[in-house]
Amino acid sequence: MSKVKMTPSEAMCETLLAEGVTHVTGIVGSAFMDLLDLFPTAGIKFIPVRHEQSAGHMEDAYCRITGKCGVITGQNGPGITNMVTSVAAANMAHTPLVVICPSAGSTSVGWDGFQEADTVQIFKAITKAAIRVPHPSRAADCLRNAFRIAYAERGAVLLDIPRDYFYGELEERILQPHQYRVDKRGCGDPQDLAKAIELLSGAKNPVIISGRGVVDTQAWGPVASIAEKLTAPVVCTYLHNDAFPADHPLWMGPIGYMGSKAAMKTLSEADVMLAIGTRLSVFGTLPQYDINYFPEEAKIIQIDINPRHIGRTHPVELGMIADALEATKAIDAGLAAQPVNEERMAVVRARQAEWDQEIYDLAMVDGVPMNPRRALLEICKVLPENAIVATDIGNVSSTANSYLRFKGEGRHVAALTFGNTGFAYPAALGAQLAKPDAPVVAIIGDGAWGMSLHEVSTAVEHNLPVVAIVFRNMAWCAEKKNQIDFFNNRFIGCEIPNPKTFAPVAEAMEAVGVSVSDPEQVGPALAAALASRKPTVLEICCDGTQLAPPFRKDAFKMPTRLLPKYAHLDVRNWDMHD
């Protein structure tokens, strides 16, 4: 295709089409309206939300499910700065995301005009790149570069374009993605593959750590084959409970906060670890349940698509820059099957049974009105195999990490290590956009719900039948637990005086609202909500005193006070018999 005359807006719109973009999420603004006006004719749907932060979370989840880069936009200045949290979250989650960011007009930059903000500087630290369009003729070229970097480095990219640069005339040739970026990476260096096979073949206690890259590339098959050839248990990385099928006999569950004790005990014994598609994050490998489970002396084979992540947090024996699927296929092809280690299989089964019994017993402890663990147990009984579950951050949402199990087409979309509240519900909406026929639920505490309930209107507007499962315990319970364990039950700022019930709030927004306070009603209520295919808020009234262990035990110290006026707050002066 030769160059033809078009406007910058047309060039950008045609580039979006070439990238396969079917929708853009955000809130309407005058700054990008010239581009927006083209969308209906081009066949690109604009999906309005109620707050721009939600747009980023929606597209983060959309990309996690489909593999396609999400695109968001908003009004210059405050519209774009409202996206800071969700863009940072997507970037830390390694999710390709392009932010079309209109900025102040090129002739007025620096005058602190209406809705002016230096968004390039604001977003530099939370994106893979912040690209400023230097001239209207470069609009499409810079947009192509944004997609190139987002896919290559697996993260968010800001495209800053002065609002007057949407207008004008240029000559442009619309390129197809294969002409300016590479989607696939290979299986790694042949010598590295040979060394990986040698290390794994000689291991006495190999353990596989399966991460986000396995999910993104759908590499479960070759990972399972490697595990079976070596009798190697498979653990999932923190909050990637879907990184290995839970019905496989070598599945051990997730590591990290509120993960599986069975997985952690097993990982602690590894002499060789095959870490696939994971950066082995610091928080995701911290000691839990007083188990220092990450064996620092084990030989680590780390496979990741991004060279920046190799050996970043844990020294490796072998680092491989490779696609998770291609690398595992190559390793699997080179491995000889070893006899099944029945002794090891027996240990795996025993540990898994012990952990299953422990979390069941914890769930069956009575609560007033309901133990949140019991609710999670009942929820997991009802979830279909193809359910997509979005989880927020906080006490109950994190406890779900102990119970959620996935197989088949089921997916886990979690807030991950950026850890912002208000993630799960908009993420669930994005996941529903990605798979319109799938059952989608969000598990949310009532604190996080206060940051996202406005998007019920978005669900109703776009007919997204997501079920928001809201745990009503009237507190920021993760922080409440910290104040119990470290601050002698001095509760400051953790109580949430919610409305009497969220059910009529949902109904006022034209969704279905249901409130449940009996654990026997949880399963039937969720099953009915999923069957209705209507946007639903399922409120779970639960006990706010039944709490998980401290979220950041590693980051706290017992308080000491030096000024006399604060002496009564010092741990040394507590009456431990109170």
C-alpha positions in Angstrom: 0.0 0.0 0.0 1.4 3.4 -1.0 1.1 6.5 1.0 -2.2 8.3 0.8 -3.5 11.6 2.2 -5.3 11.4 5.5 -5.7 13.3 8.8 -3.7 12.3 11.9 -7.0 11.0 13.5 -7.6 8.9 10.5 -4.1 7.5 10.5 -4.4 6.6 14.2 -7.8 5.0 13.7 -6.5 2.9 10.7 -3.5 1.9 12.8 -5.9 0.7 15.6 -7.8 -1.3 13.0 -4.6 -2.9 11.7 -3.8 -3.9 15.3 -7.1 -5.7 15.5 -8.5 -3.2 18.1 -12.3 -3.7 18.4 -13.0 -1.3 21.2 -11.4 1.5 23.3 -12.4 2.1 26.9 -12.5 5.4 28.7 -14.6 8.5 29.3 -15.5 11.0 26.5 -13.5 14.2 26.3 -13.2 17.0 23.9 -9.5 16.6 23.5 -9.7 13.4 21.4 -13.2 13.8 20.0 -12.0 14.1 16.4 -10.6 10.6 16.7 -13.6 9.4 18.6 -15.9 10.6 15.8 -14.3 8.0 13.5 -14.9 5.0 15.7 -18.4 4.0 14.7 -17.7 4.1 11.0 -14.4 2.2 11.5 -16.2 -0.5 13.6 -14.4 0.4 16.8 -16.7 0.5 19.8 -16.2 3.1 22.5 -17.0 1.7 25.9 -17.7 4.4 28.5 -16.9 3.8 32.2 -17.8 5.8 35.3 -14.2 6.5 36.4 -11.1 6.4 34.2 -9.3 4.1 36.7 -11.8 1.4 35.8 -10.9 1.6 32.1 -7.3 0.5 32.8 -8.4 -2.4 35.0 -10.9 -3.5 32.4 -8.4 -3.5 29.6 -5.8 -5.2 31.8 -8.2 -8.1 32.3 -9.3 -8.1 28.7 -5.7 -8.5 27.6 -5.0 -11.3 30.2 -7.9 -13.3 28.8 -7.5 -12.6 25.0 -3.8 -11.8 24.7 -4.7 -8.6 22.8 -3.3 -5.3 23.9 -5.9 -3.1 25.6 -6.4 0.5 24.6 -7.7 3.3 26.9 -8.2 7.0 26.6 -9.7 10.0 28.4 -9.7 13.8 28.6 -6.3 15.5 28.8 -5.1 16.3 32.3 -7.5 15.0 35.0 -9.0 12.3 32.8 -5.6 10.7 32.1 -4.3 11.3 35.7 -7.3 9.3 37.0 -5.8 6.4 35.2 -2.5 6.4 37.1 -3.3 3.5 39.5 -4.7 1.2 36.9 -1.9 1.8 34.4 0.6 1.2 37.1 -1.2 -2.0 38.1 -1.2 -3.3 34.5 2.4 -2.4 34.0 3.5 -4.3 37.1 1.3 -7.2 36.0 3.2 -7.4 32.6 0.0 -6.6 30.7 0.3 -4.9 27.3 -1.7 -1.7 27.4 -1.7 1.5 25.3 -2.9 4.7 26.7 -3.9 7.3 24.1 -3.2 10.4 26.0 -4.3 13.8 24.6 -2.4 16.6 26.1 -2.6 20.4 26.1 -2.4 22.1 22.7 1.1 22.4 21.4 1.0 26.2 21.3 -0.1 26.5 25.0 2.2 24.0 26.8 3.7 25.5 29.9 1.0 28.1 30.6 -0.8 26.0 33.2 -3.8 26.2 31.0 -7.2 24.5 31.6 -6.7 20.7 32.2 -2.9 20.9 31.5 -0.6 18.2 33.1 2.8 17.0 32.1 1.5 13.4 31.7 4.7 12.2 30.1 6.6 12.9 33.4 3.8 11.5 35.5 3.7 8.2 33.7 7.4 7.7 33.0 7.9 5.7 36.1 4.8 3.5 35.7 5.1 2.5 32.1 7.5 0.8 29.8 7.7 4.0 27.8 6.0 7.4 27.6 6.1 8.5 24.0 5.3 12.1 22.9 4.2 12.7 19.3 6.6 15.4 18.1 4.6 16.4 15.0 1.1 15.5 13.5 2.8 13.6 10.7 4.2 11.2 13.2 0.9 10.2 14.8 0.5 6.8 13.3 4.3 6.0 13.6 4.3 6.8 17.3 1.1 4.7 17.8 2.8 1.8 16.1 5.8 2.3 18.4 3.5 2.2 21.4 2.1 -1.2 20.4 5.6 -2.5 19.6 6.9 -1.7 23.0 3.8 -2.8 24.9 3.9 -6.2 23.3 7.7 -6.6 23.4 8.2 -5.6 27.0 4.8 -6.8 28.3 3.5 -3.6 29.9 1.9 -0.3 29.6 2.9 2.5 27.2 1.6 6.1 27.2 1.2 7.9 23.8 1.0 11.6 24.5 -0.4 13.7 21.6 -1.1 17.4 21.8 -4.8 17.9 21.2 -4.2 20.0 18.1 -2.2 17.2 16.5 -5.3 15.2 15.8 -6.0 17.7 13.0 -4.3 18.5 9.7 -3.2 16.6 6.7 -0.4 14.1 6.1 0.7 11.3 3.8 0.8 7.9 5.5 1.1 4.2 4.7 -0.8 2.0 7.1 1.4 -0.9 8.1 0.3 -4.3 9.3 1.7 -5.4 12.7 4.1 -8.0 11.2 5.8 -5.1 9.4 6.9 -3.3 12.6 6.9 -5.8 15.5 7.5 -9.5 16.3 4.8 -11.4 18.2 6.7 -14.6 18.9 10.0 -15.4 20.5 11.8 -18.7 20.2 12.6 -21.5 22.6 15.9 -20.2 23.8 19.6 -20.9 23.0 20.2 -24.6 22.1 23.1 -24.8 24.6 20.9 -23.4 27.4 18.2 -25.9 26.5 20.7 -28.7 26.7 21.9 -27.5 30.1 18.3 -27.2 31.4 17.6 -30.8 30.3 20.8 -32.0 32.0 20.0 -30.2 35.3 16.5 -31.5 35.4 17.4 -35.0 34.5 20.0 -35.1 37.3 17.7 -33.6 40.0 16.6 -35.6 43.0 13.8 -33.3 44.0 12.8 -31.1 41.0 9.9 -28.7 41.4 8.3 -26.6 38.7 7.1 -23.1 39.4 4.4 -22.2 36.9 3.7 -18.5 36.3 1.9 -15.9 34.2 3.8 -16.8 31.1 2.4 -20.3 31.1 -1.1 -18.8 31.2 -0.4 -16.3 28.5 1.0 -18.9 26.1 -1.3 -21.7 27.2 1.7 -23.9 27.9 0.0 -26.2 30.4 0.4 -29.3 28.2 4.2 -29.4 27.9 4.5 -28.2 31.5 2.4 -31.2 32.6 4.5 -33.5 30.4 7.7 -32.3 32.0 6.2 -32.8 35.4 5.1 -36.3 34.6 8.5 -37.3 33.2 10.3 -36.1 36.3 7.6 -36.8 38.9 8.1 -33.1 39.6 5.4 -31.3 41.7 4.1 -28.1 40.2 3.4 -25.0 42.3 1.8 -21.9 40.9 3.2 -18.4 41.5 1.4 -15.9 43.8 -2.1 -15.2 42.6 -1.7 -17.2 39.4 -3.8 -20.1 40.7 -4.7 -20.9 37.1 -1.1 -21.5 36.0 -1.5 -25.3 36.3 -4.7 -27.4 36.3 -5.9 -28.3 39.8 -7.1 -31.7 38.7 -3.6 -32.9 37.8 -2.0 -35.3 40.4 1.2 -33.2 40.6 -0.6 -29.9 41.2 0.3 -28.4 44.6 -1.4 -25.0 44.5 0.0 -21.4 44.8 2.9 -20.1 46.8 2.8 -16.7 48.5 0.5 -15.0 50.9 -2.5 -17.3 51.8 -1.2 -19.9 49.4 -0.9 -23.6 49.9 1.2 -25.0 52.8 1.6 -28.2 50.7 3.1 -26.2 47.9 5.5 -24.3 50.1 6.7 -27.4 52.1 7.3 -29.1 48.8 9.2 -26.2 47.2 11.4 -25.9 50.3 12.8 -29.3 49.5 13.7 -28.6 45.9 17.2 -29.1 44.6 16.4 -27.9 41.1 13.6 -25.4 40.3 12.2 -24.9 36.8 10.6 -21.4 37.0 8.5 -20.8 33.9 7.1 -17.4 32.9 7.8 -15.7 36.2 10.0 -13.0 37.6 10.0 -14.7 41.0 8.8 -11.5 42.7 10.1 -10.6 46.1 6.7 -10.4 47.7 5.5 -13.6 46.0 8.4 -15.6 47.5 8.5 -14.2 51.1 8.1 -16.7 54.0 4.5 -17.5 54.8 2.9 -19.3 57.7 6.3 -19.1 59.3 7.7 -21.3 56.5 10.8 -20.0 54.8 10.0 -22.1 51.8 12.1 -20.6 49.0 15.3 -22.7 49.0 18.2 -20.3 48.3 20.6 -23.1 47.6 18.5 -24.8 45.0 19.6 -24.5 41.3 17.1 -22.2 39.5 16.3 -22.5 35.8 14.4 -19.3 35.1 12.5 -18.8 31.8 11.1 -15.4 31.0 10.3 -13.4 27.9 11.8 -10.2 29.4 15.6 -10.2 30.0 15.1 -7.6 32.8 13.5 -10.3 35.0 16.2 -12.9 34.8 18.0 -13.3 38.1 16.5 -10.0 39.3 15.4 -11.2 42.7 17.0 -14.7 43.1 20.4 -15.8 41.6 19.9 -18.4 38.9 21.9 -21.3 37.7 20.5 -20.8 34.2 18.5 -18.0 32.7 16.7 -18.4 29.5 15.1 -15.5 27.5 12.3 -17.4 25.7 8.7 -17.9 25.1 7.2 -20.1 27.8 5.4 -22.4 25.4 8.3 -22.8 23.0 10.8 -23.4 25.7 8.8 -26.0 27.6 8.0 -27.8 24.3 11.7 -28.0 23.6 12.7 -29.1 27.1 9.9 -31.7 27.1 11.1 -33.0 23.7 14.6 -33.5 25.0 13.7 -35.1 28.4 13.6 -38.8 28.8 10.8 -40.2 30.9 11.9 -41.5 34.2 10.1 -44.1 36.3 7.3 -42.6 38.4 8.7 -41.9 41.9 5.9 -43.5 43.9 7.4 -42.4 47.2 7.3 -38.7 46.0 3.8 -39.1 44.7 2.7 -40.4 48.1 4.2 -37.4 49.8 2.4 -35.1 47.3 -0.9 -36.8 47.9 -0.5 -36.8 51.7 0.4 -33.1 51.8 -2.4 -32.1 49.6 -4.9 -34.0 51.6 -3.6 -32.5 54.8 -3.9 -29.0 53.4 -7.3 -29.6 52.0 -8.5 -30.8 55.4 -6.9 -27.8 57.2 -8.7 -25.2 55.1 -11.9 -27.2 55.3 -11.7 -27.3 59.1 -11.0 -23.6 59.2 -14.0 -22.9 57.0 -16.3 -24.9 59.2 -15.7 -22.9 62.3 -18.9 -21.0 63.1 -19.0 -17.2 62.5 -21.5 -14.5 63.3 -23.3 -14.2 60.9 -20.9 -16.3 58.7 -17.3 -17.3 58.6 -15.8 -15.7 55.4 -13.8 -18.9 54.8 -17.1 -20.9 54.8 -18.5 -18.6 52.2 -15.4 -19.0 50.0 -15.7 -22.8 50.4 -19.3 -22.7 49.2 -18.5 -20.4 46.4 -15.8 -22.7 45.0 -18.2 -25.7 45.1 -20.6 -23.8 42.7 -18.2 -22.2 40.3 -18.3 -23.8 36.8 -15.0 -25.1 35.4 -14.9 -22.3 32.8 -15.5 -19.6 35.4 -13.3 -16.5 35.3 -12.7 -15.2 38.9 -11.3 -11.7 39.5 -10.0 -11.1 43.0 -9.3 -7.9 44.8 -6.8 -7.1 47.5 -7.5 -7.4 51.2 -8.3 -9.9 53.9 -11.1 -12.0 52.3 -9.9 -11.6 48.7 -6.5 -12.8 49.7 -7.9 -15.7 51.7 -9.6 -16.8 48.5 -6.0 -17.7 47.3 -6.3 -20.8 49.6 -9.5 -22.0 48.1 -9.6 -21.1 44.4 -8.7 -23.9 42.0 -8.9 -23.8 38.2 -8.9 -26.3 35.4 -10.1 -26.3 31.8 -10.9 -22.8 30.6 -11.2 -21.3 34.1 -9.0 -18.2 34.7 -7.8 -16.2 37.7 -7.5 -12.5 37.2 -6.0 -11.0 40.4 -4.7 -7.6 41.6 -1.2 -9.1 41.9 1.7 -7.3 43.5 0.7 -3.7 42.8 -2.1 -4.6 45.2 -4.6 -1.8 44.8 -8.1 -2.1 46.1 -10.9 -1.5 43.7 -9.4 -3.8 41.0 -11.6 -6.9 40.9 -14.9 -5.5 39.7 -13.8 -3.5 36.7 -11.3 -6.3 35.9 -14.3 -8.7 35.9 -16.1 -6.4 33.5 -13.1 -6.5 31.2 -12.9 -10.3 31.4 -16.6 -10.5 30.5 -15.9 -8.3 27.4 -13.2 -10.7 26.5 -15.4 -13.8 26.9 -19.0 -12.8 26.6 -20.4 -16.3 27.2 -18.2 -17.2 30.2 -19.4 -17.1 33.8 -17.5 -14.2 35.5 -17.4 -13.4 39.2 -15.5 -10.8 41.3 -14.6 -11.5 44.9 -14.4 -8.1 46.7 -14.3 -6.8 50.3 -16.7 -4.0 51.2 -13.8 -1.5 51.4 -12.8 -2.2 47.8 -16.4 -2.2 46.8 -16.7 1.4 47.9 -14.1 2.2 45.2 -15.8 0.3 42.4 -19.6 0.0 42.9 -20.2 2.9 40.6 -19.2 0.6 37.7 -22.5 -1.4 38.3 -23.9 1.3 36.0 -21.3 0.3 33.4 -22.2 -3.4 33.7 -25.9 -2.5 33.2 -25.2 -0.2 30.3 -23.2 -2.8 28.4 -25.2 -5.8 29.6 -22.2 -7.5 31.3 -23.6 -10.2 33.5 -20.8 -10.2 36.1 -21.6 -11.3 39.6 -19.9 -9.1 42.2 -19.6 -11.2 45.4 -19.2 -8.5 48.0 -18.0 -9.6 51.5 -19.6 -7.3 54.0 -17.6 -7.2 57.2 -17.7 -3.5 57.9 -13.9 -3.0 58.0 -10.7 -2.7 56.2 -9.9 -6.1 57.7 -6.3 -6.5 56.5 -5.4 -3.3 58.3 -7.6 -4.3 61.2 -5.5 -7.4 61.6 -2.4 -5.3 61.7 -3.8 -3.1 64.4 -4.7 -6.2 66.4 -1.3 -7.9 66.2 0.9 -4.8 66.3 -1.0 -2.0 67.9 -2.8 -3.6 70.9 -6.3 -3.4 69.3 -6.2 0.3 68.8 -8.5 0.6 65.8 -8.0 3.8 63.8 -9.5 4.3 60.3 -10.3 0.6 59.8 -14.1 0.7 60.4 -16.4 1.1 57.4 -19.9 2.4 58.3 -21.6 1.0 55.2 -25.2 1.3 54.1 -27.5 -1.2 55.8 -27.2 -3.4 52.8 -25.8 -3.1 49.3 -28.6 -5.0 47.7 -31.0 -2.1 47.2 -28.1 0.0 46.0 -27.6 -2.5 43.2 -31.3 -2.5 42.4 -31.4 1.3 42.3 -28.7 1.0 39.6 -30.9 -1.5 37.7 -28.9 -4.6 38.6 -29.9 -7.5 40.7 -29.2 -7.2 44.4 -29.1 -10.2 46.8 -28.0 -10.3 50.4 -27.0 -13.6 52.2 -26.2 -14.2 55.8 -26.6 -18.0 56.0 -23.7 -20.1 54.7 -26.2 -22.7 53.3 -27.6 -20.0 51.0 -24.3 -18.9 49.5 -24.1 -21.7 46.9 -27.7 -21.6 45.7 -27.6 -17.8 45.6 -24.5 -17.8 43.4 -25.8 -20.5 41.2 -29.0 -18.5 40.6 -27.0 -15.3 39.9 -24.8 -17.1 37.3 -27.9 -18.7 35.7 -29.7 -15.4 35.4 -27.0 -13.8 33.1 -27.8 -10.4 34.6 -25.4 -8.0 36.4 -25.7 -9.0 40.0 -24.4 -7.9 43.4 -24.3 -10.8 45.8 -23.7 -9.5 49.3 -22.2 -11.9 51.8 -22.7 -10.8 55.4 -19.7 -12.2 57.3 -17.9 -12.1 60.5 -15.4 -9.2 60.7 -13.5 -10.8 63.6 -12.4 -14.0 61.7 -9.2 -12.7 60.0 -6.3 -14.0 58.0 -2.7 -13.6 59.3 -1.1 -10.1 58.8 -0.6 -9.2 55.2 2.8 -7.6 55.6 4.2 -9.3 58.7 7.6 -8.9 57.1 7.3 -5.1 57.1 6.1 -4.4 60.7 7.8 -4.0 64.0 6.2 -3.7 67.4 5.9 0.0 68.3 8.3 1.8 70.5 7.7 5.4 71.7 10.3 7.8 73.0 8.3 11.0 73.9 6.6 10.7 77.4 3.2 11.7 76.0 3.2 8.6 73.9 4.7 6.2 76.4 1.4 4.3 77.0 1.5 3.2 73.4 4.9 1.6 73.7 4.9 -2.2 73.5 7.0 -2.3 76.6 4.2 -0.7 78.6 1.3 -2.9 77.4 -0.6 -4.9 80.0 -0.5 -8.2 78.3 -3.4 -9.4 80.5 -5.8 -6.9 79.0 
